[in-house]
Amino acid sequence: MSFPERPDPQACARQVLALLPPLRQWVAGRVQEAGDCEGISLRQFAALRGVQEGATSPGDLARLWRVTPAVVTGILDRLERRHLVRREPDPDDRRRQRLALTAEGARIGHNVDQRLTGALAEQLATCSRDELGELQRSLGLLERVFRDLGVG
């Protein structure tokens, strides 16, 4: 009895990494389209999303993105001027600021997210049940791999 050869982990890693540039390009393009309607950039959307998912301070966003706090400050300044986020004093530490989405920030983040999810779901709807099941299993595996690598 013959077993199929085990796929090469190096080839799989290269294939995963090769998806990143087109994925980033696609996301950036969709956010730009939605942003043209909503007036936000990819980084601003990422900041809204980060706050929505639990980043409570500018430092949290900087660590999440692996950038300096100065990079985050400029983005938050623009979002705050548009009343999409609020910086509030941290009740436990006066030196820190806490981030909160405004209702408008939540609405815009949701709209952009819906455009991304909707466009991708529309394309995935053309896949067979088996293909979607395989994709779901593969995505679960990738989540575990990245978690084991210390990401997320």
N, C-alpha and C positions, 0 to 999 in steps of 0.2 A: 504494500500500500504506500502510495507516494503522497507527501504533504506539500502544499504550496510553500514556496520559499518565503521566508520572513522578509517583509519590506525593509529596505535600508533606512535606518533612523536618520542618517545624514541627508539622504535624498528627501525624506519627509520634512526635515527641518528646513532645508532650502526651499521646498515647495510652500511651507507656511510663511516663511519670510518673504518670498516672492509675491505673496498676496498683499503685503502691507502697502507698497506704493500705489497700486491701483485702488485699493480700498480707501486709502487716505485721499486720493484724487477724487474718487466718487463722492465721499462724504463731504469734502471741501466744496465740490461743485453743487451738491444738493443744499448745503447750508448757505452757500452764496445765493442760490436761487431764492431760498426761503428768507435769507437775510436781506435780500433786496426788498422783499415785501415787509419784513419786520425791522430792517435797519441794523442788524447785528452781524458781526464777523464770526468766523469759525472759533477763534479764541474766546470771544464773548459768549458764544453758545456753550463752549466747554466750561466756562466759569459758571454760567447759570446751571448747567448740568451737575457740576461738581458740588455746588451749594445744595442743590436739590437732593443729591445723593449722600449728603452728610458732612461735607467740608464746612466747618464752622468758623474758620479763621483764614485770613490771607496766607498765613504760614502753612495751613493744611493744603491749600491749593498749590502753593509753591512746592511743597514736598511731593504732592501727587503728580505734578507736571515735571518735577526735577529741574526747576528753574530758580532763579534768585527771586526774593520777595519783590524787588523793584519791577520785575516783569509783570507780576500779578497786580501790583499797585496801580499801574497805568490802566490795565484792563478794568479793574474794579472802579477806578475813578470815572471812566467813561460810562460804565453801567450805573453807577450811583447818580451821575448827572442826569441820566435818562430815567431815573427812579425805577430801575429794574432790580437793584439790590440796595440793602441798607447795611451800614456798618454801625453796630451798636456797642456800647461799652460792655465788657464781660463782667457780670456781677461778681465773679469770684476773683478777678485780677484786673485792676484798673489799667494796667499797662497793655492789656490785650483788647482786641476788637473782635466781635462776633459778627458773622455774616448772616443775613436773612434775605430771602427772596421777597420782593413785593408781589402783590397780586398780578401786576402787569408783567413782571419778570417771569413768574410762574406760567402765565398765559403764553408769552412768547416762546419760552423754552418748550412748553408742551406743543405748540404749533409746529415748531421746527422739528421736534422729535417725531411728531405724527407724519410729517412729510418724508422724513428719512425712513421710518418704519413702513409707511404705506407703500413707498416706491419699491423697497426691497421685498416686502410681502407680495406685492403684485407680481414681481418677477419670479419669486419662489413658488407662487401658485401654479406656475407652468410645470413644476416638477412632479414626478410621480410620488405616490405614498411611500414607496420603498426608498426613493432618493431622499425625501424629507426625513425619513427615519434615520437613514445613514448620516445625513447632515447633522441631525440632532445628536446622535451618538458621538460623532466626530467633534462637535463643538463642546460637548461635555468633557471629552478627553482633553481638548486644548485648554479648557478652563482649569482642569486638574493639573496639567503640565505647568501652566503659568503660575498657579497657586503654589505648586511645589518649588518653582523657581523664585518664589518670594514676591511675586507681582500680584497686587490686588489683595 
